Amino acid sequence: MELIVDSSLFDPDYYLRSYPDVRLNGQHPLVHFVEWGWKERRNPHPLFDTDYYLRNNADIANEQINPLLHFLLYGAKEKRNPHPLFDSRYYLEECPEVEKEELNPLVHFIKEGCRAYHNPHPLFDVRFYLEKNPEVAQLEVNPLIHFLEQGWKEGRNPHPAFDLNYYLQQNPDVKQAGVNPLIHFIEHGWKEKRSPHPDFPIGNLESVEAFSHAFVGPSSQFDFMGATQFSLLWSLGLRSYHFLLDFGCGALRAGRFFIQYLQKGRYFGIEPNRWLIEEAIKHQLGLDTIRLKKPVFDHNERFCAEVFGIDFDFILAQSIFSHTGSDLIILALNNFKRSLKDDGLIVCTFMEGEEDFKGSGWIYPEIVRYKPETIHSIAQSAGLFIRRLKWYHPRQSWFLLAKDERRLPDPKVLELLSGIVLYEPEFEEGWKRSKTIIPMLQNLQDQEKNELLNSFSYAQIDPFYIQLDKNHVRRTKNICLIPSEKNRRGGKYSYGEWAHVIGIFQTLIYFNLEKKMANKILDVGCGTGLLAMASEPYIQDGGYYVGLDVSKADIQFCLSHYPHGQFKFIHFDLSNSLYAPDQNSNLRPWPIESHQFDLVTALSVWTHLREEEARFYFKEIRRVLKSQGRAIITFFFLDQIYKESLLRRSFGEQGRFHRTEQGKWVFGDPAYGSEHWRCPQWVKIPEEAIGVDEQGLKELMEEAGLRQLAYYPGNWKEIPGIFFQDIFVFQPE
């Protein structure tokens, strides 16, 4: 009993008030609860729901353990939820110091957290509740307890996106049942697709945690829409030094990509719903990222882009004009024009239709449509040139606007922008769908297509490319952005391709590192430092990067090119027929201490290793990784997607996503007699290009004690992909 008393999770006044029979019988409330109350599923505190805890923890119910005692001894540490409106995992993300100090999250919230405006659940906003109800704030009571005991009955909303009265009006069965509508929504309503707000078409909400995602569109497409917007703007010439305005940035579905990629202070977002940005910062980006990248936000509802006093290189407005009358479109485009550089671009979407919407103002969540000629006319009335893009969008159409018509890419170049995005393997039918929904270069003859693909360079859509390449500009004050062309390993890679790979791997690194700063990163096969630049933002404040390579020339270049301290480069004396044929041929461990690194990367390394080398050094990855570390490795992976690509190529469908020759990437010959490791017929030595099949990769992982977390197929297979080779993410078993 002493443990329960000390915890503050037994409220005797609440218990007697809730169960008057205990008072009438003259029983001590705590004794009653310990001996009989919990078995009768009575609650010891407004924020501990005995029935809920036992219903959601069958192991506790089956063993007839006092649920409150279990929560105090074990449940809190196991992040079990004590109440429908207290999410332990969510709260610990809000307050990482609570978990670090091994405190009980519910006790912390009751004693301290609520006063510091820490939220107990994604759908209860403490600050919002108190600001909207100042009389409650004056009472100095716990806002969540107030809401549970009387606030919901008085129609006080718990969150900007949850309207109690609307929910009850739309769901008379809930009103008749007399239950708390928010609890009903959390336990049942979201699964039944009941909308919590007139401006919130809930659709297929994947979980309550995805609530803020769904507020800005289908939650199942949250990642997809963010990735495709980043990919589009990068393809249109966005570089890390540009200034970007993300108009209507919402829950940062695209912003989380752009903020990572752009240099400090280059991302600007406008979003009237402040809570969406706050949720995204807390639970997706993290405060470390905000401190490092310093994005700037404004919450005006006036469609005003001039509030920042910045002239932007790019202005993005995705799914804005599909909810506005023509009056607001004209207002927005005129405002955009005043805040756009002379050579800047506006990238936006419209919903095309056969008739024009006749209304005015902001229309949400309804969708409005405009005829294509009307869209062009509106843009021209604002003094802007406009061009429609073929870039894939599941519902709308992309448009490109500019002050100067010469800034709009050539129509033939725009044919290349067809909507290539990440393929997500967890969607079993994803690749089959993508073949039908992503438009290809179907209107171009083969000769035109090949000419475009062979001549296409980022100089055509990035007017700064050539000058940047000559000047070797600096990404930060202490590290060069791109080596000169002669020092780029890979030979013909352009400045733009290097910049693209840096951006992609920065994003992958960000999403696979638990910490956002002070990381220790090992880059195997570092070459002339491509991933050193991608790693740089994540090794600040005590972290470091170690590059390892068999090429003496590349290591010497890195030693003279990158600053000492955070960056260390080691020459590894190992023979490789392609890169270092005259060196030591004996397999031996890397000169690296065990369990040292948060991340190991290897870009285009295992595609040049013999099977025995691949097996030996894959085990080395496991040795040097921390227990919760990650490894990002590229392969030529000979899986079902590869086999399908062979079938497509047999019908002459090659060259759509990468400059490949018919039959070039057919891995038919065993590499040194190996059963699962193969090379193409054109190679002079197998190490030029080696692929591994599914069984070979499975054996590799089993021997090393690594498991696969993610797989992003490469565009060498003639499919939509963000990188040429296949990217895998691994974690220790």
TIZAKOL-961531 format. One record per residue (C-alpha): x, y, z. Coordinates in steps of 0.001 Angstrom, whole numbers, plus 500000, padded with zeros to 6 digits. Example, Ala and Ser with C-alpha at 12.3 -4.5 7.8 and 13.67 -1.06 7.14 Angstrom:
512300, 495500, 507800;
513670, 498940, 507140;
END
This chain:
500000, 500000, 500000;
502881, 502351, 500733;
503962, 502270, 497077;
500447, 503221, 495959;
500186, 506055, 498496;
503577, 507495, 497541;
502713, 507406, 493839;
499850, 509932, 494066;
497844, 507610, 491810;
495277, 506868, 494476;
492917, 509782, 495124;
490746, 508924, 498160;
488386, 511878, 497643;
487840, 510896, 494014;
487303, 507262, 495017;
484686, 508089, 497646;
483026, 510624, 495357;
482824, 508082, 492545;
481740, 505148, 494723;
479434, 506403, 497527;
478731, 502825, 498649;
482277, 502683, 500028;
481634, 505796, 502142;
478275, 504445, 503329;
479918, 501214, 504452;
482519, 503184, 506391;
485390, 501464, 504647;
488824, 502991, 504145;
488977, 503816, 500402;
492509, 502509, 499812;
491882, 499276, 501728;
488680, 498783, 499757;
490440, 499310, 496435;
493337, 496981, 497274;
491100, 494177, 498558;
487988, 494453, 496365;
487844, 497601, 494269;
490253, 496693, 491477;
488555, 493294, 491088;
485286, 495204, 490590;
487150, 497374, 488066;
486813, 500563, 490090;
489203, 503407, 489299;
491693, 504682, 491917;
492303, 507983, 490124;
490690, 509974, 487289;
493682, 509120, 485064;
493901, 505413, 485836;
491148, 503396, 484167;
491192, 499929, 485720;
488848, 498355, 483183;
490786, 499859, 480269;
494118, 498632, 481666;
492867, 495080, 482146;
491066, 494980, 478781;
494218, 496002, 476967;
496585, 493803, 478980;
495157, 490311, 478967;
498275, 488900, 480632;
497589, 491026, 483731;
493890, 490172, 483788;
494578, 486450, 483466;
497044, 486450, 486362;
494673, 488395, 488649;
497273, 491058, 489451;
496281, 494416, 490923;
496508, 496606, 487782;
497596, 499789, 489583;
500336, 497934, 491435;
501457, 496321, 488175;
501559, 499705, 486433;
503678, 501193, 489216;
506120, 498273, 489309;
506305, 497245, 485659;
503685, 498722, 483345;
505034, 502264, 483205;
508520, 500989, 482325;
506937, 498786, 479639;
505118, 501882, 478290;
501656, 500454, 478904;
498851, 503011, 478841;
496895, 503612, 482081;
494001, 505468, 480432;
492578, 506000, 476915;
493736, 509633, 477097;
497224, 508965, 478395;
499622, 507558, 475811;
502826, 506584, 477619;
504994, 506330, 474510;
503736, 509653, 473194;
504370, 511375, 476523;
507899, 510001, 476769;
508597, 511344, 473282;
507378, 514724, 474534;
509552, 514443, 477642;
512624, 512282, 476902;
514170, 513324, 480213;
511401, 511402, 482013;
512468, 508133, 480414;
516138, 508946, 480903;
515573, 509448, 484632;
513331, 506339, 484777;
510352, 508286, 486128;
506744, 507151, 485907;
505277, 509158, 482983;
501763, 509441, 484436;
503043, 510544, 487837;
505300, 513083, 486139;
502397, 514466, 484111;
500221, 514858, 487201;
502927, 516505, 489316;
504848, 518562, 486755;
504079, 517854, 483120;
500671, 519465, 482855;
502036, 522735, 484277;
504777, 522668, 481625;
502140, 522161, 478896;
503300, 518645, 478053;
500546, 516785, 476226;
499378, 513376, 477512;
497931, 512239, 474184;
498043, 513274, 470499;
494428, 514464, 470781;
494629, 516420, 474019;
496451, 519735, 473744;
497060, 521160, 477219;
497983, 524664, 476071;
495040, 524848, 473658;
492586, 523707, 476349;
493776, 526275, 478884;
494031, 529143, 476387;
490509, 528510, 475114;
489193, 528165, 478675;
490901, 530860, 480795;
488467, 530293, 483646;
489744, 526709, 483897;
493332, 527960, 483879;
492514, 530213, 486839;
491352, 527182, 488835;
494894, 525730, 488605;
493524, 522217, 488165;
494873, 519443, 485980;
493325, 520246, 482563;
492963, 516616, 481504;
491170, 515708, 484733;
488932, 518755, 484305;
488089, 517656, 480767;
487299, 514093, 481857;
485126, 515068, 484819;
483208, 518012, 483390;
484860, 519739, 480431;
483548, 517405, 477742;
480024, 517696, 479156;
480329, 521483, 478814;
481407, 521200, 475175;
485014, 522282, 475766;
487155, 521037, 472882;
490335, 519094, 473763;
492241, 519810, 470558;
492100, 522213, 467584;
491084, 519348, 465299;
488458, 517754, 467560;
485041, 519438, 467706;
482972, 517791, 470452;
479632, 519283, 469410;
480192, 518390, 465765;
481116, 514814, 466689;
477974, 514400, 468791;
475768, 515977, 466122;
477142, 513642, 463485;
476910, 510597, 465763;
473603, 510584, 467695;
474351, 507046, 468935;
477364, 508403, 470820;
475301, 511249, 472257;
472563, 508867, 473341;
475103, 506569, 475012;
476336, 509508, 477115;
479994, 508606, 476688;
482947, 510942, 476359;
483127, 511599, 472579;
486924, 511863, 472516;
487339, 508500, 474233;
484774, 507029, 471842;
486737, 508346, 468867;
490041, 506979, 470194;
488639, 503530, 470951;
486142, 503146, 468103;
485395, 506221, 466010;
488594, 506499, 463981;
488313, 502838, 462950;
484704, 503483, 461880;
485833, 506549, 459857;
483809, 508986, 461958;
485041, 512523, 461369;
486098, 514521, 464475;
485882, 517945, 462843;
483927, 519582, 459984;
487233, 520390, 458251;
488638, 516907, 458683;
487695, 514226, 456096;
489175, 511342, 458062;
489430, 508810, 455204;
491560, 505758, 455972;
493273, 506834, 459169;
495948, 504237, 459919;
496114, 504996, 463640;
495319, 507725, 466130;
499023, 508604, 466057;
498625, 509492, 462357;
495944, 512066, 463240;
497994, 515125, 462248;
499016, 513372, 459008;
495404, 512752, 458036;
494442, 516385, 458663;
496389, 517327, 455520;
495373, 514388, 453311;
495128, 510570, 453326;
497446, 509358, 456064;
498430, 506299, 454018;
499968, 508670, 451437;
501734, 510969, 453914;
505241, 509662, 453169;
504522, 509306, 449456;
503364, 512903, 449044;
506331, 514254, 450982;
508843, 512233, 448947;
507307, 513111, 445595;
507297, 516860, 446346;
510953, 516768, 447362;
511832, 514758, 444276;
509949, 517152, 441982;
511548, 520327, 443311;
514993, 518781, 443304;
514442, 517744, 439659;
513413, 521316, 438870;
516709, 522643, 440202;
516249, 523095, 443964;
519656, 523023, 445664;
520693, 523236, 449287;
521557, 526955, 449121;
518141, 528030, 447739;
515376, 529801, 449678;
512095, 527854, 449678;
508610, 528928, 450788;
506353, 525963, 451591;
502920, 527596, 451494;
500404, 525624, 453535;
503151, 523429, 454966;
500695, 521589, 457247;
502200, 518703, 459208;
505521, 519088, 457330;
504978, 516036, 455169;
507210, 517677, 452543;
508895, 520067, 454966;
510632, 517273, 456874;
512501, 516409, 453649;
513259, 520008, 452661;
514375, 521118, 456134;
516963, 518332, 456213;
518231, 519072, 452712;
518393, 522874, 452727;
521068, 524874, 454479;
520322, 526583, 457776;
517618, 529247, 457587;
516612, 528493, 453971;
513225, 526823, 454639;
510152, 528995, 455289;
506665, 527676, 455959;
503235, 529276, 456248;
500526, 527295, 458061;
497542, 528815, 459930;
497123, 525634, 462025;
500028, 526134, 464414;
499410, 522792, 466144;
500196, 520839, 462970;
503719, 522251, 462862;
504202, 521755, 466604;
503178, 518081, 466333;
505537, 517540, 463411;
508455, 519149, 465238;
507888, 517130, 468403;
507297, 513743, 466847;
508998, 513768, 463437;
511798, 516300, 463189;
512834, 516872, 466793;
514074, 520042, 468440;
517708, 519242, 467596;
516869, 519498, 463912;
515055, 522787, 464430;
518031, 524224, 466328;
520430, 522994, 463649;
518493, 523987, 460523;
516533, 526984, 461894;
513420, 526829, 459672;
511110, 529857, 459905;
507310, 529626, 460246;
504401, 532039, 460088;
500731, 531391, 460830;
498954, 534141, 458889;
495669, 533388, 457110;
495986, 536250, 454606;
497797, 534296, 451866;
500658, 536700, 452488;
504119, 535560, 451413;
505806, 538893, 452125;
505843, 538472, 455922;
509376, 537062, 455833;
510924, 539862, 453786;
512623, 537239, 451595;
512721, 536798, 447825;
512314, 533077, 447221;
513909, 530796, 444637;
510989, 528374, 444912;
507438, 528668, 446235;
505536, 525408, 446757;
501730, 525328, 447103;
500515, 521734, 447043;
496761, 521126, 447521;
495982, 524792, 448240;
494202, 525959, 445093;
492010, 522845, 445152;
490276, 524450, 448161;
490015, 528096, 447116;
487788, 530305, 445050;
489356, 532184, 442167;
489491, 535317, 444345;
491999, 533720, 446729;
493981, 532152, 443886;
494446, 535575, 442287;
495365, 537076, 445681;
497885, 534303, 446388;
499554, 534404, 442969;
499974, 538171, 443122;
501486, 537839, 446608;
503738, 535025, 445408;
504936, 537105, 442470;
506028, 539938, 444769;
508063, 537491, 446893;
509569, 535525, 444000;
513034, 536124, 442595;
513123, 537118, 438943;
514397, 533648, 438043;
512318, 531862, 440690;
509652, 529186, 440222;
506183, 528650, 441689;
505268, 524950, 441849;
501609, 524291, 442641;
498671, 521952, 442068;
495157, 522448, 440751;
492214, 520110, 440421;
491225, 520194, 436764;
487602, 519812, 435687;
485123, 520470, 432907;
483450, 523355, 434755;
484801, 526200, 436876;
483988, 526542, 440560;
481870, 529692, 440961;
482257, 530321, 444702;
484804, 532336, 446646;
486961, 532128, 449753;
488467, 529094, 451476;
486611, 525835, 450765;
487741, 522950, 452963;
487500, 519976, 453046;
485528, 520173, 449809;
487445, 520027, 446522;
487016, 522660, 443812;
487891, 522339, 440132;
488810, 524670, 437309;
489034, 524237, 433557;
492626, 524120, 432223;
492103, 527301, 430207;
490843, 529084, 433342;
493955, 528068, 435282;
496149, 529488, 432517;
494057, 532671, 432377;
494341, 533255, 436146;
498128, 532835, 436014;
498426, 535221, 433080;
496265, 537813, 434864;
498874, 537789, 437653;
501632, 538399, 435109;
502987, 534860, 435329;
503885, 532328, 432661;
502516, 528840, 433276;
503210, 525316, 432089;
501535, 522034, 433056;
503747, 519197, 434321;
503275, 515466, 433817;
504590, 514751, 437300;
502388, 512153, 438951;
499866, 513219, 441599;
497161, 510790, 442802;
494384, 513377, 442485;
495548, 516733, 441144;
497725, 518234, 438393;
501071, 519966, 438846;
501800, 523370, 437302;
504949, 525452, 437001;
504767, 529268, 437025;
507479, 531892, 436506;
507919, 535628, 435986;
510198, 535004, 433011;
509081, 532494, 430391;
512729, 531607, 429758;
512895, 530197, 433299;
510386, 527483, 432389;
512259, 524347, 431215;
512008, 523248, 427617;
508855, 521125, 426998;
511006, 518162, 425954;
512902, 518338, 429231;
509603, 518488, 431113;
508653, 515201, 429459;
511298, 513619, 431688;
509512, 514776, 434844;
507045, 511914, 435090;
506740, 511312, 438817;
509518, 508957, 439874;
509200, 508348, 443624;
510139, 505825, 446279;
508832, 502291, 445913;
507649, 501113, 449334;
508034, 497324, 449660;
505455, 496960, 452443;
502735, 497598, 449858;
502632, 494224, 448167;
501015, 495549, 445004;
502980, 498806, 444973;
505148, 498027, 441983;
502236, 496643, 439961;
500256, 499813, 440623;
503193, 502051, 439798;
503477, 500534, 436332;
499999, 501768, 435526;
499899, 505124, 437303;
503271, 506662, 436492;
503274, 508225, 433018;
506296, 507376, 430905;
507810, 509087, 427871;
505208, 507463, 425638;
504901, 510332, 423177;
508590, 510421, 422281;
510133, 508376, 419520;
513031, 506130, 420557;
515618, 508334, 418845;
514301, 511485, 420527;
514149, 509659, 423841;
517742, 508475, 423665;
518986, 511899, 422582;
517231, 513525, 425529;
518458, 510959, 428025;
522031, 511150, 426786;
522133, 514947, 426617;
520090, 515624, 429741;
522059, 517435, 432413;
521084, 519510, 435377;
522504, 522564, 433628;
519315, 522664, 431558;
517125, 523192, 434601;
519637, 524732, 436998;
521077, 527921, 435482;
523609, 528169, 438328;
525094, 524722, 437703;
528071, 525600, 435522;
529181, 528557, 437626;
528884, 526536, 440815;
530915, 523716, 439371;
533714, 526096, 438383;
533836, 527891, 441702;
533658, 524786, 443937;
531323, 526671, 446266;
531182, 525804, 449937;
528185, 524173, 451548;
529204, 525422, 454979;
532130, 527545, 456069;
534307, 524503, 456724;
533544, 521884, 454086;
533469, 521913, 450280;
530239, 520955, 448592;
531501, 519028, 445593;
535027, 518036, 444509;
536131, 519120, 441051;
535159, 516759, 438249;
538509, 514972, 438081;
538194, 514043, 441767;
534650, 512697, 441657;
534909, 508953, 441930;
532514, 507520, 439399;
534028, 509568, 436614;
531222, 511190, 434666;
528890, 512108, 437513;
527825, 515731, 437200;
527602, 518297, 439953;
523834, 517837, 440014;
524068, 514064, 440410;
526440, 514433, 443355;
524115, 516989, 444945;
521162, 514647, 444426;
522902, 511695, 446062;
523988, 513867, 448991;
520392, 514999, 449511;
518939, 511496, 449240;
521429, 509965, 451660;
521027, 512866, 454097;
517319, 512033, 454172;
517967, 508295, 454596;
520524, 508941, 457330;
518121, 511256, 459149;
515291, 508734, 459195;
517558, 505900, 460336;
519389, 507625, 463178;
517767, 507669, 466595;
519834, 510726, 467500;
519927, 513676, 465141;
523326, 514971, 466290;
526579, 513691, 467863;
526566, 510471, 465821;
529541, 508262, 465029;
529479, 507241, 461360;
531738, 504790, 459497;
531737, 505108, 455696;
533218, 502011, 454045;
534514, 502778, 450561;
534379, 506513, 451195;
536007, 507437, 447877;
536445, 511198, 447614;
533911, 511982, 450294;
530398, 511993, 448868;
528839, 510545, 452031;
531162, 512604, 454211;
529171, 515606, 453038;
525864, 513810, 453567;
526922, 512914, 457130;
528182, 516343, 458140;
524927, 517674, 459727;
524611, 514616, 461977;
528084, 514519, 463546;
527951, 517923, 465229;
528364, 518346, 469012;
530717, 515444, 469723;
530163, 513044, 466837;
532613, 512115, 464111;
532911, 510538, 460675;
535458, 507876, 459694;
536059, 507166, 456006;
537716, 503882, 455003;
538936, 503091, 451477;
541396, 500880, 449588;
542387, 503724, 447246;
545436, 505658, 448481;
544731, 508487, 446041;
541175, 508956, 447292;
542260, 508919, 450929;
545000, 511467, 450210;
542448, 513683, 448498;
540106, 513463, 451508;
542889, 514196, 453987;
543736, 517399, 452146;
540159, 518349, 451339;
538166, 517914, 454561;
538765, 519541, 457956;
540430, 517516, 460687;
538685, 516811, 463968;
535232, 515616, 462989;
536531, 513844, 459871;
539059, 511010, 459868;
540180, 508992, 456835;
541966, 505627, 456875;
543652, 503814, 453996;
542848, 500079, 454230;
545544, 497996, 452559;
543413, 495374, 450802;
543646, 494182, 447224;
540741, 494844, 444868;
541083, 493970, 441192;
539212, 497119, 440188;
540488, 499812, 442580;
543697, 498499, 444203;
545086, 495418, 442404;
548604, 495623, 443897;
547709, 495611, 447593;
547480, 492958, 450324;
545113, 490147, 449327;
544607, 488660, 452806;
541177, 489197, 454354;
541496, 490811, 457773;
539373, 492954, 460083;
539032, 496690, 459654;
541284, 498723, 461980;
538195, 499802, 463899;
537126, 499093, 467495;
534017, 496962, 468043;
530544, 498375, 468794;
531665, 501937, 468134;
529347, 503287, 465419;
525742, 504458, 465242;
525755, 504083, 461459;
527787, 502237, 458832;
527393, 503239, 455179;
528751, 501544, 452076;
527837, 503091, 448744;
528770, 500926, 445728;
531090, 498631, 447714;
529328, 495251, 447885;
528725, 495571, 444126;
532495, 495133, 443657;
533288, 492373, 446195;
533850, 488665, 445635;
531564, 486381, 447657;
534155, 485514, 450319;
534979, 489216, 450742;
531301, 490146, 450895;
530629, 487574, 453619;
533692, 488452, 455688;
533141, 492209, 455668;
529388, 491983, 456199;
530236, 490373, 459542;
532611, 493274, 460133;
529635, 495645, 459831;
527922, 493811, 462682;
531111, 493891, 464754;
531604, 497652, 464606;
527917, 498607, 464970;
526322, 499493, 468284;
523448, 497235, 469343;
520855, 499744, 468095;
522922, 500927, 465134;
521983, 500969, 461463;
523749, 500111, 458220;
522876, 501597, 454819;
524370, 499417, 452065;
523839, 499295, 448287;
523682, 496155, 446119;
522719, 494917, 442712;
519917, 492755, 444146;
518700, 490009, 441803;
515142, 489653, 443096;
511696, 489344, 441515;
511704, 493007, 440475;
514951, 492364, 438593;
513397, 489335, 436879;
510385, 491426, 435866;
512753, 494049, 434433;
514369, 491351, 432270;
510950, 490441, 430940;
510138, 494074, 430155;
513472, 494577, 428407;
512814, 491545, 426237;
509941, 493586, 424804;
512237, 496538, 424111;
511214, 498656, 427116;
514677, 499766, 428187;
516240, 503127, 428943;
513352, 504868, 430679;
514864, 505636, 434031;
518587, 505457, 433448;
520950, 505559, 430493;
521246, 501794, 430017;
521978, 499740, 426950;
519930, 496748, 425885;
521088, 493761, 427914;
523811, 495623, 429814;
522492, 494870, 433304;
521769, 491172, 432867;
523592, 489255, 435604;
523900, 485818, 434044;
527473, 484674, 434711;
528574, 483243, 438077;
531175, 485463, 439743;
534178, 483192, 440297;
531881, 480151, 440162;
529558, 481373, 442920;
525995, 480049, 442945;
524321, 483217, 444284;
526737, 485979, 443190;
526716, 486867, 439493;
528102, 489405, 437036;
527113, 490690, 433561;
528719, 489245, 430436;
530337, 492536, 429445;
532674, 492824, 432448;
536371, 492187, 431919;
536809, 491256, 435585;
533901, 490252, 437864;
534645, 493052, 440356;
533380, 495603, 437821;
529782, 494666, 438728;
528626, 491841, 441002;
525016, 491131, 441969;
523556, 488873, 444651;
520289, 486937, 444558;
517735, 486572, 447351;
519256, 483417, 448825;
522720, 484956, 448789;
521567, 488049, 450667;
519638, 485904, 453145;
522784, 483889, 453919;
524771, 487113, 454215;
522383, 488497, 456856;
522116, 485238, 458802;
525895, 484817, 459055;
526427, 488408, 460148;
523477, 488622, 462547;
521825, 491517, 460716;
518197, 491911, 459732;
516661, 493970, 456947;
514691, 497092, 457923;
514059, 498684, 454525;
514672, 498128, 450825;
514562, 500773, 448078;
514959, 499190, 444612;
517270, 501074, 442271;
516528, 502484, 438853;
519087, 500152, 437232;
516094, 497780, 437108;
514239, 500294, 434921;
511758, 501146, 437677;
511098, 504370, 439613;
513972, 504703, 442054;
515876, 507417, 443863;
519300, 505892, 443240;
520924, 503710, 440612;
521755, 500759, 442871;
519429, 499052, 445365;
519538, 500604, 448846;
519133, 498427, 451955;
518909, 499398, 455612;
520007, 496799, 458186;
520008, 496525, 461985;
521705, 494046, 464355;
519534, 491131, 465464;
END
